[in-house]
Amino acid sequence: FLDKPEMRANSANKFFDTLAAGTPILINYGGWMVDLIENHQCGLVTWQLSVDEAAQAIVDFISDPEKLKKAGQQARNLAETQF
C-alpha cells in the first residue's frame, strides 16, 4: 500500500462509528488513528505491511474469536472514554 501523507491527518467518520459500535477496526494507512488502535488493542493496522503480510494478518486476526471479542470491547471502551 502506498504511504499517502495526506491520509495521516484523516479523521474518517467511519472510525468513530466503528468505535461506538464496538467493532474491531482495520486501517491501511498511517496517522493519529494508528496510535489509538495499537495502544488500545481495538483493531488491526496494515499500512506498513506488504499485500501478502496484510492478508495473513487479517486472516490471523479474524480467525481468533477471543481477539475479535476483546478488540470490539476495547473499541467501545475507547469510544466511551475518549470520544
URJOVEN-V17996 format. One line per field, one symbol per residue. ss: DSSP state (H for helix, E for strand, C for the rest). A space follows every 50 residues. Layout:
ss: ???
//
This chain:
ss: CCCCHHHCCCCCHHHHHHHHHCCCEEECCCCHHHHHHHHHCCEEECCCCC HHHHHHHHHHHHCCHHHHHHHHHHHHHHHHHHC
//
